[in-house]
Each structure stands twice: as C-alpha cells, then as structure tokens.
C-alpha cells in the first residue's frame, strides 16, 4: 500500500537565511490558478550574506509590496498569505508571532501591537486602495531616513514612535517644544496636525 501523499511545501531557495530572518511568510496558493503547482510556499526576509535593514517596519512594508509586484505575482495567485515575525534573535517557526494575513482584496492585522502602529495601518489602507484602482504600489516603497534635521521635530510622522495615540504624551511633547524654543503657534500647529493624522476617525489606528 502506497504512503498517502502529504501536502507539498516549496521553499524559496535563493540562498535564504532562515535562522536570522526577521520575517517569514506562508503562501496558501489558489489551486484553481493555472500557474500554481503546489499548495503552499514559504518565503523569508533575509538572504544569506545580505544583512537586513535596521528599520524592521520598513522591511515588512517592502516585503508586502514585493509579494504583489514580483514577477511571480504571489499575492494575486494566493488565497491568503500569512506573515510571521520572530520573537528573539533566532527565528523559530512554532514560536513566531502571527502579524498579518494578506488576501487579494483585503487583509487582517493579527497582532494587537501592530494594530496600534498607525503608519503601518495607513500603509495597508493605501496599498489596498491602490490595488483596487490599478495603481502601481511600488510608489509606496519606504526609504530609510539617513538625515535628521531640526524641522523633523515638527513633523507628526517623525514623532509617532515617541507619542503613539496617547493624548497625554502629545501634550507633554508640545509643552517641550515650547520649552525648547519653538513658538506657541508652531507647537499648536503640530498638535492639531498630529491629531488630524492619528486621532481622527478618518485615519484611526485599529
């Protein structure tokens, strides 16, 4: 009697570094798609000999864009793609954190901490709106900041990691702006802009 065949799992093997990758993703393919020959495939965020960027959120966003724009078009061939993140220095699959599930037309953020990351939530919202309208999502690829200027203190998107969606922290930050020489008008404008971007119903962190 022949052994019953188990579901196949193909691993992307471009000299990946499975042990040190920050993220891995499991693609569940639509087996009705003519180009799909295996039900699942696993990908990893780090290649052997190529260290990952320091900014792991930017790395996550770039990998999501890659899953749509790569020649193979993985997102459009999948029923769903589950993305996981490592807990410690080494990636251990059965200890990894389920971060987000991508589908062709929508997604689910699975991790509570990630749901509070407003820039990431806004990124996903724009990503799927661009898919719906047929725009090229490559324009969303984030670029690492290599310079810092004093103007960044008055840019809400630069201060989200410090303030989050905590109104008390926002008030303390604005008070410090004035204590460090910024005018009341500048601090007030920052406060209003920050609330508009991250506290209003139009752009809420989930």
C-alpha positions as CSV (number, residue, x, y, z in Angstrom):
1,X,0.0,0.0,0.0
2,X,1.5,3.3,-1.0
3,X,2.0,6.1,1.5
4,X,-0.6,8.8,1.4
5,X,0.9,11.9,-0.1
6,X,1.3,14.9,2.2
7,X,0.6,18.5,1.2
8,X,3.7,19.8,-0.5
9,X,5.6,22.9,0.8
10,X,8.1,24.5,-1.6
11,X,10.6,26.9,-0.1
12,X,12.0,29.9,-1.9
13,X,15.7,28.9,-2.1
14,X,17.7,31.9,-3.3
15,X,20.3,31.3,-0.6
16,X,17.9,32.4,2.2
17,X,19.0,32.7,5.8
18,X,16.1,31.1,7.6
19,X,17.7,31.3,11.0
20,X,18.3,35.0,11.1
21,X,15.3,36.3,9.1
22,X,13.1,38.7,11.0
23,X,10.0,37.6,9.0
24,X,8.7,34.6,7.1
25,X,5.5,34.2,5.2
26,X,3.4,31.2,4.2
27,X,1.6,31.5,0.9
28,X,-1.5,29.4,0.5
29,X,-2.0,29.2,-3.2
30,X,-5.3,29.1,-5.1
31,X,-5.0,25.7,-6.8
32,X,-7.5,26.8,-9.4
33,X,-4.8,29.2,-10.8
34,X,-3.2,27.6,-13.9
35,X,0.3,28.6,-12.8
36,X,0.1,27.0,-9.3
37,X,1.5,23.5,-8.9
38,X,2.0,23.3,-5.1
39,X,-0.5,24.3,-2.4
40,X,2.0,26.3,-0.2
41,X,5.3,28.0,-0.4
42,X,7.4,29.7,2.3
43,X,9.5,32.8,1.9
44,X,11.9,34.6,4.2
45,X,13.0,38.2,4.7
46,X,16.8,37.7,4.7
47,X,19.2,36.3,2.1
48,X,22.5,34.7,3.0
49,X,25.3,37.3,3.2
50,X,22.9,40.3,2.9
51,X,22.0,41.8,6.3
52,X,18.5,43.1,6.8
53,X,17.8,46.9,7.1
54,X,17.8,48.2,10.7
55,X,14.2,49.5,10.3
56,X,12.2,46.4,10.6
57,X,8.8,48.1,9.9
58,X,10.2,49.4,6.6
59,X,11.4,45.9,5.8
60,X,7.9,44.5,6.5
61,X,6.3,47.0,4.2
62,X,8.8,46.4,1.4
63,X,8.2,42.6,1.6
64,X,4.4,43.2,1.4
65,X,5.0,45.3,-1.7
66,X,7.3,42.6,-3.1
67,X,4.7,39.9,-2.7
68,X,2.4,41.9,-5.1
69,X,5.0,43.3,-7.6
70,X,7.4,40.4,-8.0
71,X,7.2,38.8,-11.5
72,X,5.5,35.7,-10.0
73,X,2.7,37.9,-8.6
74,X,2.4,35.8,-5.4
75,X,-0.4,37.8,-3.8
76,X,-2.7,37.5,-6.8
77,X,-2.1,33.8,-7.0
78,X,-2.8,33.1,-3.3
79,X,-5.9,32.6,-1.3
80,X,-4.0,34.1,1.6
81,X,-0.5,34.9,2.7
82,X,0.3,34.7,6.4
83,X,3.2,36.7,7.6
84,X,5.0,35.9,10.9
85,X,7.8,37.6,12.9
86,X,10.4,36.1,15.1
87,X,10.3,36.6,18.9
88,X,14.0,36.5,19.7
89,X,17.4,36.6,17.9
90,X,16.7,33.3,16.1
91,X,13.6,32.6,14.0
92,X,11.7,29.5,15.4
93,X,8.6,28.9,13.4
94,X,6.4,27.4,16.2
95,X,7.3,30.4,18.4
96,X,6.8,33.1,15.9
97,X,4.2,35.9,16.1
98,X,1.4,35.9,13.5
99,X,1.5,39.5,12.3
100,X,-0.8,39.9,9.3
101,X,-2.8,37.9,6.8
102,X,-2.9,39.2,3.3
103,X,-5.6,38.4,0.8
104,X,-6.1,39.7,-2.8
105,X,-8.6,42.4,-1.8
106,X,-8.2,42.9,1.9
107,X,-6.1,41.9,4.9
108,X,-6.3,41.2,8.6
109,X,-3.8,42.6,11.1
110,X,-3.4,39.7,13.6
111,X,-1.1,41.2,16.2
112,X,-2.5,43.7,18.7
113,X,0.7,45.8,18.9
114,X,0.8,46.1,15.2
115,X,-2.8,47.3,15.1
116,X,-1.6,50.3,17.1
117,X,1.1,51.2,14.6
118,X,-0.7,54.0,12.7
119,X,1.9,54.4,9.9
120,X,1.6,50.6,9.1
121,X,-2.2,50.7,9.2
122,X,-2.2,53.7,6.9
123,X,0.2,51.9,4.6
124,X,-2.0,48.9,4.3
125,X,-5.1,51.0,3.7
126,X,-3.3,52.9,0.8
127,X,-1.8,49.6,-0.5
128,X,-5.3,48.1,-1.0
129,X,-6.8,51.2,-2.3
130,X,-4.1,51.4,-5.0
131,X,-4.6,47.7,-5.9
132,X,-8.3,48.5,-6.3
133,X,-7.7,51.4,-8.6
134,X,-4.9,49.6,-10.5
135,X,-2.1,52.0,-9.4
136,X,1.5,50.8,-9.1
137,X,2.1,50.1,-5.4
138,X,5.9,50.4,-6.0
139,X,5.5,54.0,-5.2
140,X,4.7,53.0,-1.6
141,X,8.2,51.6,-1.1
142,X,9.6,53.3,2.0
143,X,13.1,54.7,2.0
144,X,15.2,54.8,5.1
145,X,15.9,58.2,6.6
146,X,19.6,58.9,6.5
147,X,19.4,62.5,7.7
148,X,17.8,64.3,10.6
149,X,17.0,68.0,10.7
150,X,15.6,70.3,13.4
151,X,12.4,70.5,11.2
152,X,11.7,66.9,12.0
153,X,10.6,67.8,15.5
154,X,7.6,69.5,13.9
155,X,6.7,66.6,11.6
156,X,4.0,64.4,13.1
157,X,5.0,61.3,11.1
158,X,8.5,61.6,12.6
159,X,7.2,61.6,16.1
160,X,4.7,58.8,16.1
161,X,7.1,56.3,17.6
162,X,7.5,58.6,20.5
163,X,3.9,59.7,21.0
164,X,1.7,57.0,19.6
165,X,-2.0,57.7,20.2
166,X,-1.6,58.9,23.7
167,X,-3.0,62.4,24.1
168,X,-1.1,63.0,27.4
169,X,2.2,62.2,25.6
170,X,1.2,64.5,22.8
171,X,0.5,67.4,25.3
172,X,3.8,66.8,27.1
173,X,5.7,66.8,23.7
174,X,4.1,70.1,22.7
175,X,5.0,71.6,26.0
176,X,8.6,70.5,25.5
177,X,8.6,72.1,22.0
178,X,7.8,75.5,23.6
179,X,10.3,74.9,26.4
180,X,13.0,74.2,23.7
181,X,12.3,77.5,21.9
182,X,9.5,76.7,19.5
183,X,6.7,79.2,19.4
184,X,3.2,78.6,20.7
185,X,1.9,78.8,17.2
186,X,4.3,76.2,15.9
187,X,3.6,73.8,18.8
188,X,-0.2,74.3,18.4
189,X,0.0,73.7,14.7
190,X,2.0,70.5,15.3
191,X,-0.6,69.3,17.9
192,X,-3.5,70.0,15.6
193,X,-1.8,68.3,12.6
194,X,-0.9,65.3,14.7
195,X,-4.5,64.9,15.9
196,X,-5.7,65.2,12.4
197,X,-3.3,62.5,11.2
198,X,-3.6,59.9,14.0
199,X,-6.6,60.7,16.3
200,X,-9.4,61.4,13.8
201,X,-11.9,58.9,12.6
202,X,-10.5,59.1,9.1
203,X,-7.2,57.6,9.9
204,X,-7.6,55.6,13.2
205,X,-5.0,53.1,14.3
206,X,-7.1,49.9,14.5
